[in-house]
Amino acid sequence: MTTLVNDDDFTLIDGRKVLKDGKKITVGLTLVDNSMVEDTGALHRPGTRLSTDATATETRSTAYSGYLADLGDAWRHPGGDEKAPVITDSREAAIAQRDRELADAWKGGVNV
């Protein structure tokens, strides 16, 4: 897009061109939304980069399927299946205790 500017649209202030009141300049702006770029050499262009590596695509697909399965079954195990980690550092123990107290604060009876 070519920008057309007339010198009549400007006034000189301190040796610089300043746009006069009521005048406007129109400039082009390239925006891209959800564009697929196939050329990996064109990293300077906007758009999504897709991997052509079959192993990476399979790994991503497997991880996403696992995520969806965990998400769909989360309501069946509200307490979670994870075991509490063993904490040896006193600072980490204090943080873990604070986190437990804050998580149970809504039940009442716990002074936070």
C-alpha positions in Angstrom: 0.0 0.0 0.0 1.4 3.4 -1.0 1.0 6.2 1.4 0.2 9.5 -0.3 1.2 12.7 1.6 0.9 16.2 0.4 3.3 18.9 1.8 0.2 21.1 2.2 -0.9 18.8 5.1 2.2 19.7 7.2 3.5 22.7 9.0 7.1 23.2 10.1 7.7 23.4 13.9 11.3 23.5 15.1 12.4 22.2 11.7 10.2 19.2 11.8 7.1 18.5 9.8 4.0 18.3 12.0 0.6 17.3 10.6 -1.9 20.2 10.6 -5.2 20.0 12.5 -7.9 18.2 10.7 -5.5 16.4 8.3 -4.8 12.7 8.4 -2.3 10.1 7.2 -3.3 6.6 6.2 -0.7 3.9 6.4 -0.8 0.2 5.7 -0.7 -2.4 8.5 -0.3 -6.1 7.8 -2.2 -8.3 10.3 -2.3 -12.1 10.2 -4.7 -14.3 12.2 -4.4 -18.1 12.1 -2.2 -18.1 9.0 -0.3 -21.3 8.2 3.2 -20.8 7.0 4.7 -23.8 5.3 8.1 -22.3 4.5 10.3 -22.8 7.6 12.9 -20.5 6.1 10.5 -17.6 6.3 10.8 -17.1 10.0 10.5 -13.3 9.6 6.9 -13.6 8.4 3.9 -13.8 10.7 2.0 -17.1 11.1 2.1 -20.5 12.8 5.0 -22.8 12.4 4.1 -26.5 12.0 6.5 -29.3 12.7 7.2 -31.7 9.9 8.9 -34.2 12.2 6.6 -37.3 12.5 8.0 -38.3 15.9 7.4 -34.8 17.4 3.8 -34.8 15.9 3.1 -38.3 17.4 4.5 -37.2 20.8 2.4 -34.1 20.9 -0.7 -36.1 19.8 -0.1 -38.7 22.5 0.5 -36.1 25.2 -2.7 -34.2 24.2 -4.7 -37.4 24.2 -3.4 -38.2 27.7 -4.3 -34.7 28.8 -7.9 -35.1 27.5 -8.2 -38.5 29.2 -7.0 -37.1 32.5 -9.3 -34.1 32.2 -12.3 -36.3 31.4 -11.6 -38.6 34.4 -10.8 -36.0 36.9 -14.2 -35.9 38.4 -13.9 -39.6 39.3 -11.0 -39.0 41.6 -11.6 -35.7 43.3 -8.8 -36.3 45.9 -6.2 -37.0 43.2 -4.0 -40.1 43.0 -0.7 -38.3 43.8 1.1 -39.0 47.0 2.3 -36.1 49.1 6.0 -35.5 48.5 8.4 -36.1 51.4 9.8 -32.7 52.4 13.1 -32.5 54.3 13.8 -28.8 54.1 12.3 -26.8 57.0 11.5 -23.9 54.7 9.7 -26.1 52.2 7.9 -27.8 55.2 6.6 -24.4 56.4 5.4 -23.5 52.9 3.7 -26.9 52.5 2.0 -26.4 55.9 0.8 -22.9 54.9 -0.5 -24.3 51.6 -2.5 -27.0 53.5 -3.9 -24.5 55.9 -5.0 -22.1 53.1 -6.5 -25.0 51.2 -8.6 -26.0 54.2 -9.3 -22.5 55.5 -12.8 -22.5 54.0 -13.8 -25.4 56.3 -13.3 -23.2 59.4 -11.5 -24.1 62.5 -8.1 -23.4 61.0 -6.5 -20.1 62.0 -4.6 -18.6 59.1 
